[in-house]
Amino acid sequence: NRLINKLIMEGFLTSDLSISSAGKRLFEEHRVNNAIILAAGYGMRMTPINNDVPKALLQVKGEVLIERIIQQLHDKQIYDINIV
């Protein structure tokens, strides 16, 4: 409650606990604009599912895992993506 009260006092939350315009500005100033996808290795704990394919290239419900992750990042306007 102390933190919520502080956010209200500083104008980041309204009294009904909605994010204020100042809070939205703060979020936008600190919005994540890049990502690192950890895709190295074969994920040996997943054998025999992926004996021949790295886990990032596995398909689940018709989608390649790494492609799904990249699409989700693009949906959030994150295009600076590094895959390691």
MMTF fields as JSON, N, C-alpha, C and O atoms, coordinates in Angstrom:
{
  "mmtfVersion": "1.0.0",
  "mmtfProducer": "UNKNOWN",
  "numBonds": 335,
  "numAtoms": 336,
  "numGroups": 84,
  "numChains": 1,
  "numModels": 1,
  "chainsPerModel": [1],
  "groupsPerChain": [84],
  "chainIdList": ["A"],
  "bondAtomList": [4, 2, 8, 6, 12, 10, 16, 14, 20, 18, 24, 22, 28, 26, 32, 30, 36, 34, 40, 38, 44, 42, 48, 46, 52, 50, 56, 54, 60, 58, 64, 62, 68, 66, 72, 70, 76, 74, 80, 78, 84, 82, 88, 86, 92, 90, 96, 94, 100, 98, 104, 102, 108, 106, 112, 110, 116, 114, 120, 118, 124, 122, 128, 126, 132, 130, 136, 134, 140, 138, 144, 142, 148, 146, 152, 150, 156, 154, 160, 158, 164, 162, 168, 166, 172, 170, 176, 174, 180, 178, 184, 182, 188, 186, 192, 190, 196, 194, 200, 198, 204, 202, 208, 206, 212, 210, 216, 214, 220, 218, 224, 222, 228, 226, 232, 230, 236, 234, 240, 238, 244, 242, 248, 246, 252, 250, 256, 254, 260, 258, 264, 262, 268, 266, 272, 270, 276, 274, 280, 278, 284, 282, 288, 286, 292, 290, 296, 294, 300, 298, 304, 302, 308, 306, 312, 310, 316, 314, 320, 318, 324, 322, 328, 326, 332, 330],
  "bondOrderList": [1, 1, 1, 1, 1, 1, 1, 1, 1, 1, 1, 1, 1, 1, 1, 1, 1, 1, 1, 1, 1, 1, 1, 1, 1, 1, 1, 1, 1, 1, 1, 1, 1, 1, 1, 1, 1, 1, 1, 1, 1, 1, 1, 1, 1, 1, 1, 1, 1, 1, 1, 1, 1, 1, 1, 1, 1, 1, 1, 1, 1, 1, 1, 1, 1, 1, 1, 1, 1, 1, 1, 1, 1, 1, 1, 1, 1, 1, 1, 1, 1, 1, 1],
  "groupList": [{"groupName": "ASN", "atomNameList": ["N", "CA", "C", "O"], "elementList": ["N", "C", "C", "O"], "formalChargeList": [0, 0, 0, 0], "bondAtomList": [1, 0, 2, 1, 3, 2], "bondOrderList": [1, 1, 2], "singleLetterCode": "N", "chemCompType": "L-PEPTIDE LINKING"}, {"groupName": "ARG", "atomNameList": ["N", "CA", "C", "O"], "elementList": ["N", "C", "C", "O"], "formalChargeList": [0, 0, 0, 0], "bondAtomList": [1, 0, 2, 1, 3, 2], "bondOrderList": [1, 1, 2], "singleLetterCode": "R", "chemCompType": "L-PEPTIDE LINKING"}, {"groupName": "LEU", "atomNameList": ["N", "CA", "C", "O"], "elementList": ["N", "C", "C", "O"], "formalChargeList": [0, 0, 0, 0], "bondAtomList": [1, 0, 2, 1, 3, 2], "bondOrderList": [1, 1, 2], "singleLetterCode": "L", "chemCompType": "L-PEPTIDE LINKING"}, {"groupName": "ILE", "atomNameList": ["N", "CA", "C", "O"], "elementList": ["N", "C", "C", "O"], "formalChargeList": [0, 0, 0, 0], "bondAtomList": [1, 0, 2, 1, 3, 2], "bondOrderList": [1, 1, 2], "singleLetterCode": "I", "chemCompType": "L-PEPTIDE LINKING"}, {"groupName": "LYS", "atomNameList": ["N", "CA", "C", "O"], "elementList": ["N", "C", "C", "O"], "formalChargeList": [0, 0, 0, 0], "bondAtomList": [1, 0, 2, 1, 3, 2], "bondOrderList": [1, 1, 2], "singleLetterCode": "K", "chemCompType": "L-PEPTIDE LINKING"}, {"groupName": "MET", "atomNameList": ["N", "CA", "C", "O"], "elementList": ["N", "C", "C", "O"], "formalChargeList": [0, 0, 0, 0], "bondAtomList": [1, 0, 2, 1, 3, 2], "bondOrderList": [1, 1, 2], "singleLetterCode": "M", "chemCompType": "L-PEPTIDE LINKING"}, {"groupName": "GLU", "atomNameList": ["N", "CA", "C", "O"], "elementList": ["N", "C", "C", "O"], "formalChargeList": [0, 0, 0, 0], "bondAtomList": [1, 0, 2, 1, 3, 2], "bondOrderList": [1, 1, 2], "singleLetterCode": "E", "chemCompType": "L-PEPTIDE LINKING"}, {"groupName": "GLY", "atomNameList": ["N", "CA", "C", "O"], "elementList": ["N", "C", "C", "O"], "formalChargeList": [0, 0, 0, 0], "bondAtomList": [1, 0, 2, 1, 3, 2], "bondOrderList": [1, 1, 2], "singleLetterCode": "G", "chemCompType": "PEPTIDE LINKING"}, {"groupName": "PHE", "atomNameList": ["N", "CA", "C", "O"], "elementList": ["N", "C", "C", "O"], "formalChargeList": [0, 0, 0, 0], "bondAtomList": [1, 0, 2, 1, 3, 2], "bondOrderList": [1, 1, 2], "singleLetterCode": "F", "chemCompType": "L-PEPTIDE LINKING"}, {"groupName": "THR", "atomNameList": ["N", "CA", "C", "O"], "elementList": ["N", "C", "C", "O"], "formalChargeList": [0, 0, 0, 0], "bondAtomList": [1, 0, 2, 1, 3, 2], "bondOrderList": [1, 1, 2], "singleLetterCode": "T", "chemCompType": "L-PEPTIDE LINKING"}, {"groupName": "SER", "atomNameList": ["N", "CA", "C", "O"], "elementList": ["N", "C", "C", "O"], "formalChargeList": [0, 0, 0, 0], "bondAtomList": [1, 0, 2, 1, 3, 2], "bondOrderList": [1, 1, 2], "singleLetterCode": "S", "chemCompType": "L-PEPTIDE LINKING"}, {"groupName": "ASP", "atomNameList": ["N", "CA", "C", "O"], "elementList": ["N", "C", "C", "O"], "formalChargeList": [0, 0, 0, 0], "bondAtomList": [1, 0, 2, 1, 3, 2], "bondOrderList": [1, 1, 2], "singleLetterCode": "D", "chemCompType": "L-PEPTIDE LINKING"}, {"groupName": "ALA", "atomNameList": ["N", "CA", "C", "O"], "elementList": ["N", "C", "C", "O"], "formalChargeList": [0, 0, 0, 0], "bondAtomList": [1, 0, 2, 1, 3, 2], "bondOrderList": [1, 1, 2], "singleLetterCode": "A", "chemCompType": "L-PEPTIDE LINKING"}, {"groupName": "HIS", "atomNameList": ["N", "CA", "C", "O"], "elementList": ["N", "C", "C", "O"], "formalChargeList": [0, 0, 0, 0], "bondAtomList": [1, 0, 2, 1, 3, 2], "bondOrderList": [1, 1, 2], "singleLetterCode": "H", "chemCompType": "L-PEPTIDE LINKING"}, {"groupName": "VAL", "atomNameList": ["N", "CA", "C", "O"], "elementList": ["N", "C", "C", "O"], "formalChargeList": [0, 0, 0, 0], "bondAtomList": [1, 0, 2, 1, 3, 2], "bondOrderList": [1, 1, 2], "singleLetterCode": "V", "chemCompType": "L-PEPTIDE LINKING"}, {"groupName": "TYR", "atomNameList": ["N", "CA", "C", "O"], "elementList": ["N", "C", "C", "O"], "formalChargeList": [0, 0, 0, 0], "bondAtomList": [1, 0, 2, 1, 3, 2], "bondOrderList": [1, 1, 2], "singleLetterCode": "Y", "chemCompType": "L-PEPTIDE LINKING"}, {"groupName": "PRO", "atomNameList": ["N", "CA", "C", "O"], "elementList": ["N", "C", "C", "O"], "formalChargeList": [0, 0, 0, 0], "bondAtomList": [1, 0, 2, 1, 3, 2], "bondOrderList": [1, 1, 2], "singleLetterCode": "P", "chemCompType": "L-PEPTIDE LINKING"}, {"groupName": "GLN", "atomNameList": ["N", "CA", "C", "O"], "elementList": ["N", "C", "C", "O"], "formalChargeList": [0, 0, 0, 0], "bondAtomList": [1, 0, 2, 1, 3, 2], "bondOrderList": [1, 1, 2], "singleLetterCode": "Q", "chemCompType": "L-PEPTIDE LINKING"}],
  "groupTypeList": [0, 1, 2, 3, 0, 4, 2, 3, 5, 6, 7, 8, 2, 9, 10, 11, 2, 10, 3, 10, 10, 12, 7, 4, 1, 2, 8, 6, 6, 13, 1, 14, 0, 0, 12, 3, 3, 2, 12, 12, 7, 15, 7, 5, 1, 5, 9, 16, 3, 0, 0, 11, 14, 16, 4, 12, 2, 2, 17, 14, 4, 7, 6, 14, 2, 3, 6, 1, 3, 3, 17, 17, 2, 13, 11, 4, 17, 3, 15, 11, 3, 0, 3, 14],
  "groupIdList": [1, 2, 3, 4, 5, 6, 7, 8, 9, 10, 11, 12, 13, 14, 15, 16, 17, 18, 19, 20, 21, 22, 23, 24, 25, 26, 27, 28, 29, 30, 31, 32, 33, 34, 35, 36, 37, 38, 39, 40, 41, 42, 43, 44, 45, 46, 47, 48, 49, 50, 51, 52, 53, 54, 55, 56, 57, 58, 59, 60, 61, 62, 63, 64, 65, 66, 67, 68, 69, 70, 71, 72, 73, 74, 75, 76, 77, 78, 79, 80, 81, 82, 83, 84],
  "secStructList": [7, 2, 2, 2, 2, 2, 2, 2, 2, 6, 6, 1, 5, 7, 6, 6, 1, 7, 5, 7, 2, 2, 2, 2, 2, 2, 2, 2, 2, 6, 7, 7, 7, 3, 3, 3, 3, 7, 7, 7, 1, 7, 7, 4, 4, 4, 6, 6, 6, 6, 1, 1, 1, 7, 4, 4, 4, 7, 3, 3, 6, 6, 3, 3, 2, 2, 2, 2, 2, 2, 2, 2, 2, 2, 2, 6, 6, 7, 7, 3, 3, 3, 3, 7],
  "xCoordList": [0.813, 0.0, 0.854, 0.478, 1.998, 2.873, 3.342, 3.371, 3.707, 4.164, 3.031, 3.24, 1.852, 0.705, 0.415, 0.179, 0.431, 0.199, 1.263, 0.958, 2.507, 3.587, 3.354, 3.551, 2.935, 2.663, 1.502, 1.514, 0.509, -0.608, -0.112, -0.442, 0.679, 1.194, 2.09, 2.087, 2.856, 3.754, 3.046, 3.65, 1.771, 0.978, 1.069, 0.649, 1.61, 1.717, 0.472, 0.198, -0.274, -1.549, -2.632, -2.382, -3.841, -4.985, -5.55, -5.133, -6.488, -7.066, -7.826, -7.99, -8.289, -8.957, -7.964, -8.365, -6.667, -5.553, -5.332, -4.717, -5.825, -5.521, -4.191, -3.786, -3.522, -2.263, -2.586, -3.392, -1.958, -2.189, -1.4, -0.603, -1.621, -0.862, 0.625, 1.465, 0.959, 2.369, 2.95, 4.099, 2.162, 2.599, 2.812, 3.773, 1.914, 2.045, 3.283, 3.973, 3.571, 4.79, 6.031, 6.976, 6.014, 7.153, 7.361, 8.493, 6.271, 6.377, 6.979, 7.855, 6.521, 7.005, 8.491, 9.235, 8.918, 10.332, 11.23, 12.384, 10.704, 11.505, 11.075, 11.382, 10.369, 9.879, 11.048, 12.008, 10.956, 11.981, 11.917, 10.836, 13.082, 13.095, 14.043, 14.292, 14.569, 15.437, 15.281, 14.723, 15.782, 15.651, 16.808, 17.411, 17.096, 18.068, 17.335, 16.708, 17.418, 16.809, 17.932, 18.846, 17.86, 18.865, 18.438, 17.494, 19.134, 18.721, 19.85, 19.708, 20.952, 22.082, 21.784, 21.061, 22.326, 22.213, 21.035, 20.127, 21.083, 20.05, 18.983, 17.968, 19.177, 18.184, 18.064, 17.005, 19.145, 19.21, 18.183, 17.874, 17.656, 16.626, 15.326, 14.425, 15.229, 14.004, 14.094, 13.172, 15.176, 15.276, 14.233, 13.937, 13.675, 13.976, 13.201, 13.242, 12.515, 11.708, 12.566, 12.147, 13.761, 14.577, 15.958, 16.965, 16.01, 17.307, 18.029, 19.257, 17.306, 17.922, 17.801, 18.412, 17.035, 16.72, 16.969, 16.552, 17.636, 17.78, 16.407, 15.457, 16.31, 14.998, 14.347, 13.12, 15.12, 14.536, 13.821, 12.963, 14.174, 13.562, 12.456, 11.911, 12.128, 11.029, 9.709, 9.523, 8.804, 7.466, 6.494, 6.48, 5.689, 4.62, 3.35, 3.276, 2.361, 1.091, 1.317, 0.656, 2.259, 2.506, 3.372, 3.583, 3.879, 4.728, 6.13, 6.297, 7.125, 8.506, 8.69, 8.34, 9.244, 9.317, 9.982, 9.447, 11.135, 11.85, 11.083, 11.126, 10.384, 9.573, 8.423, 8.071, 7.846, 6.759, 7.268, 6.616, 8.43, 9.003, 9.277, 8.958, 9.863, 10.163, 8.875, 8.827, 7.842, 6.565, 5.962, 5.418, 6.054, 5.537, 6.299, 5.701, 7.602, 8.384, 7.987, 7.838, 7.815, 7.378, 6.01, 5.761, 5.122, 3.798, 3.893, 2.992, 4.98, 5.216, 6.181, 6.743, 6.369, 7.242, 8.696, 9.39, 9.147, 10.551, 11.173, 10.836, 12.096, 12.711, 14.221, 14.828, 14.824, 16.252, 16.402, 16.346, 16.593, 16.605, 17.933, 18.361, 18.576, 19.815, 19.547, 18.938, 20.0, 19.83, 21.206, 22.112, 21.356, 22.644, 22.446, 23.407],
  "yCoordList": [-1.2, 0.0, 1.26, 2.273, 1.195, 2.362, 2.759, 3.943, 1.775, 2.051, 2.624, 3.569, 2.059, 2.572, 4.006, 4.859, 4.274, 5.649, 6.597, 7.734, 6.143, 6.972, 7.273, 8.406, 6.263, 6.475, 7.442, 8.236, 7.38, 8.333, 9.732, 10.691, 9.858, 11.17, 11.789, 13.006, 10.953, 11.458, 11.654, 12.133, 11.286, 11.547, 10.494, 10.738, 9.328, 8.269, 7.384, 6.732, 7.369, 6.658, 7.637, 8.59, 7.385, 8.188, 7.563, 6.474, 8.24, 7.725, 6.414, 5.636, 6.164, 4.878, 3.827, 2.796, 4.098, 3.2, 2.966, 1.973, 3.865, 3.826, 4.527, 5.371, 4.188, 4.857, 6.24, 6.384, 7.247, 8.632, 8.926, 8.101, 10.089, 10.467, 10.576, 10.245, 11.034, 11.086, 9.676, 9.448, 8.743, 7.353, 6.759, 6.023, 7.079, 6.586, 7.165, 6.465, 8.448, 9.062, 8.357, 8.082, 8.072, 7.394, 6.009, 5.618, 5.274, 3.973, 4.118, 3.341, 5.099, 5.281, 5.649, 5.196, 6.466, 6.852, 5.645, 5.618, 4.655, 3.495, 2.216, 1.112, 2.373, 1.223, 0.429, 1.001, -0.873, -1.757, -1.666, -1.733, -1.511, -1.416, -2.424, -2.366, -3.345, -4.375, -5.667, -5.676, -6.751, -8.047, -8.951, -8.805, -9.882, -10.935, -12.262, -12.519, -13.089, -14.421, -15.428, -15.512, -16.183, -17.207, -18.486, -19.153, -18.824, -19.956, -20.949, -21.839, -20.817, -21.72, -23.086, -23.199, -24.08, -25.425, -26.201, -25.655, -27.486, -28.388, -28.699, -29.307, -28.304, -28.603, -30.1, -30.691, -30.698, -32.156, -32.735, -33.924, -31.946, -32.454, -32.743, -33.377, -32.278, -32.466, -33.66, -33.889, -34.422, -35.589, -36.608, -36.677, -37.38, -37.56, -36.616, -36.785, -35.652, -34.744, -34.027, -33.841, -33.625, -32.791, -33.377, -32.683, -34.613, -35.235, -34.555, -34.473, -34.071, -33.541, -32.033, -31.46, -31.383, -29.964, -29.214, -29.683, -28.063, -27.248, -26.853, -26.683, -26.71, -26.455, -25.185, -25.121, -24.177, -22.931, -23.146, -22.351, -24.225, -24.505, -25.555, -25.954, -25.998, -26.952, -26.293, -25.09, -27.096, -26.595, -27.038, -28.198, -26.094, -26.37, -25.792, -24.595, -26.631, -26.224, -25.502, -24.507, -26.016, -25.47, -24.228, -23.671, -23.777, -22.579, -22.945, -23.689, -22.421, -22.584, -21.667, -20.488, -22.216, -21.47, -20.107, -19.103, -20.063, -18.79, -17.78, -16.58, -18.257, -17.351, -16.769, -15.6, -17.592, -17.107, -16.017, -14.99, -16.252, -15.261, -13.955, -12.878, -14.045, -12.843, -12.114, -10.886, -12.835, -12.199, -11.506, -10.408, -12.135, -11.513, -10.227, -9.247, -10.223, -9.003, -7.933, -6.768, -8.303, -7.344, -6.772, -5.587, -7.596, -7.118, -6.013, -5.182, -6.006, -4.97, -3.894, -3.142, -3.825, -2.846, -2.956, -1.947, -4.164, -4.415, -5.092, -6.224, -4.366, -4.86, -5.068, -5.738, -4.51, -4.692, -5.985, -5.98, -7.091, -8.416, -9.094, -9.16, -9.593, -10.354, -11.787, -12.032, -12.721, -14.136, -14.715, -14.626, -15.306, -15.895, -17.345, -18.028],
  "zCoordList": [0.0, 0.0, 0.0, -0.59, 0.659, 0.716, -0.68, -1.016, -1.487, -2.846, -3.698, -4.458, -3.572, -4.327, -3.923, -4.778, -2.633, -2.167, -2.693, -3.055, -2.741, -3.272, -4.753, -5.191, -5.53, -6.955, -7.161, -8.101, -6.295, -6.372, -6.038, -6.737, -4.972, -4.544, -5.621, -5.807, -6.328, -7.367, -8.703, -9.663, -8.766, -9.96, -11.049, -12.181, -10.726, -11.725, -11.766, -12.773, -10.669, -10.6, -10.186, -9.449, -10.671, -10.236, -8.969, -8.572, -8.339, -7.096, -7.309, -6.369, -8.536, -8.813, -9.321, -9.862, -9.142, -9.452, -10.942, -11.328, -11.776, -13.206, -13.435, -12.636, -14.507, -14.837, -15.376, -16.295, -14.805, -15.233, -16.504, -16.951, -17.077, -18.277, -17.95, -18.787, -16.748, -16.343, -16.251, -16.628, -15.755, -15.682, -17.059, -17.282, -17.99, -19.362, -20.031, -20.773, -19.772, -20.321, -19.775, -20.513, -18.486, -17.866, -18.483, -18.77, -18.684, -19.348, -20.738, -21.119, -21.492, -22.865, -22.881, -23.751, -21.926, -21.849, -21.577, -22.005, -20.874, -20.474, -21.187, -20.738, -22.291, -23.05, -23.627, -24.144, -23.533, -24.096, -25.612, -26.197, -26.254, -27.713, -28.36, -29.564, -27.554, -28.119, -27.324, -26.227, -27.898, -27.236, -27.626, -28.689, -26.74, -27.007, -26.852, -25.824, -27.869, -27.817, -27.625, -28.445, -26.552, -26.277, -26.988, -26.564, -28.063, -28.893, -29.141, -29.98, -28.439, -28.662, -28.063, -27.073, -28.648, -28.102, -28.644, -29.27, -28.385, -28.888, -27.853, -28.193, -26.603, -25.585, -25.357, -25.569, -24.928, -24.83, -23.853, -23.936, -22.948, -22.037, -22.774, -22.226, -24.02, -24.796, -25.741, -26.523, -25.686, -26.565, -26.138, -24.945, -27.003, -28.412, -29.332, -30.55, -28.792, -29.62, -30.65, -31.792, -30.248, -31.13, -31.396, -31.256, -31.767, -32.065, -33.216, -33.204, -34.199, -35.414, -35.568, -36.47, -34.716, -34.903, -33.599, -32.541, -33.644, -32.433, -31.892, -32.656, -30.576, -29.972, -30.496, -30.568, -30.865, -31.383, -32.707, -33.09, -33.411, -34.708, -34.637, -35.666, -33.437, -33.289, -33.651, -33.467, -34.165, -34.475, -33.389, -32.979, -32.939, -31.986, -32.578, -32.858, -32.766, -33.381, -34.704, -35.002, -35.493, -36.823, -36.869, -37.946, -35.73, -35.702, -35.233, -34.267, -35.92, -35.471, -34.266, -34.316, -33.176, -31.918, -32.065, -31.594, -32.708, -32.798, -33.654, -33.383, -34.681, -35.502, -34.685, -34.839, -33.82, -32.959, -32.015, -31.828, -31.428, -30.513, -31.252, -30.749, -32.436, -33.219, -33.58, -33.507, -33.963, -34.299, -33.082, -33.201, -31.917, -30.697, -30.383, -29.94, -30.607, -30.396, -31.401, -31.032, -32.658, -33.678, -33.333, -33.558, -32.79, -32.387, -31.339, -31.223, -30.579, -29.561, -30.057, -29.261, -31.383, -32.037, -31.584, -31.46, -31.342, -31.018, -32.231, -32.577, -32.871, -34.103, -33.965, -34.801, -32.933, -32.675, -31.881, -30.651, -32.596, -31.981, -32.284, -33.436, -31.243, -31.394, -30.968, -29.927, -31.772, -31.464, -31.177, -32.006, -30.004, -29.62, -29.248, -28.893]
}
